């Protein structure tokens, strides 16, 4: 039962005792994913798919366009944080989930592996160049 504790005046709810900061990983993942989508969307404004000018266009955009280098850096950082917190989220689920949600845990691991594959193939550029 939830209500006001008469002695301390604080609200209390019927929450599990084991709840801690690690239950925020899902919300943190959502915020990072939205930021990743926004920075990726803004980076596409400066992309050129012609093989002969794509690398030069990337370097010139970094020099000529205000905050383009920062935008690329933010996008890279959000991508790294996304995978880090996805791993933390799955790792937390192994400890705090019951044995009845094994399918959910397996789906989480499959989503993680597919995301890693998408990220790897997304950054394989033409002529064997990795992301600069």
Secondary structure, 3 states (H helix, E strand, C coil): CCEECCCCCCEECCCCCCCCHHHHHHHHHHHHHHHHHHHHHHHHHHCCCCCCCHHHHHHHHHHHCCCHHHHHHHHHHHHHHHHHHHHHHHHHHHHHCCHHHHHHHHHHHHHHHHHHHHHHHHCCCHHHCCCC
